[in-house]
Amino acid sequence: MRSTAKRFLPTNARTYTAEDWLRYGDTGTPNVREKLIALTIEEVIETGPSDFNTKAVCDRIDVNYSMINYYFGGRNGLLAEASAVTYRKTILAMHERIVAAPRNAEKRFRAYIEGEIQWYRDLSAWAVLINYPIASKVSGEILEAKHGAELTNYFEFYLAMVGTMVLDLRKGTLSDFDFGVDNYPRAALLLNPVTALDTISLVWSVHGIAVWSSGNQIGSASASDPSLTQRMAIKHHIEHIVERAKKG
């Protein structure tokens, strides 16, 4: 089924500013390869992976279609690279959100949940692709082969962030979050196996509501007042997650 969403992307991306490129890319001065990845992220947000067309991406910066094969080995390789960039930016965005939150354990934890929900709403189809690579099987296999170890490290960093917040809620402390992808406190968190397992459970819950709220689902999308239903359900679920984080 083709997307019926109104196109909002400019056809010509050659006039993009550094800020435009940084929205979905890693650098404000991208080379051709990096531009193709950033534009792929944009296009998939609008069309979804099934309707994603590599020619549309090439046309937007006026490069030959053969560049997709040259840089990525084909469409699936391009989707895999875009997935890796999106995943890294997702984890780093959560870190920024947590650091910027009020210095209060519960407010910080709530800001993290709400931030993840909004982030995945903005990412649309990527919410599914980066959490469930089977949505694009071949690109998922390429992603695992090329970036599996790196992205596992990012995921463990993410678990360390959430685990630290859970410990703060339960112990009445307030951590500084002065760690990053290369020096997160993995060993310290594993000293408390119950908290570690609770953290994984909480992450699943937050991921679930974030992915669910990223689009209109069959059934809920045709409810008599879907927006009201979603708002109430999300608020109710967040309260459950916060209480579980506090008490275990």
Secondary structure, DSSP 4 states (H G I P E B T S, - for coil): ----PPP-S-S--TT--HHHHHHHSS-SS--HHHHHHHHHHHHHHHH-STT--HHHHHHHHT--THHHHHHHSSHHHHHHHHHHHHHHHHHHHHHHHHHHS-SSHHHHHHHHHHHHHHHHHHHTTHHHHTT-GGGGHHHHHHHHHHHHHHHHHHHHHHHHHHHHHHHHHHHT--------TTS--HHHHHTSHHHHHHHHHHHHHHHHHHHHTTSPPTTGGGSSSHHHHHHHHHHHHHHHHHHHHHH-
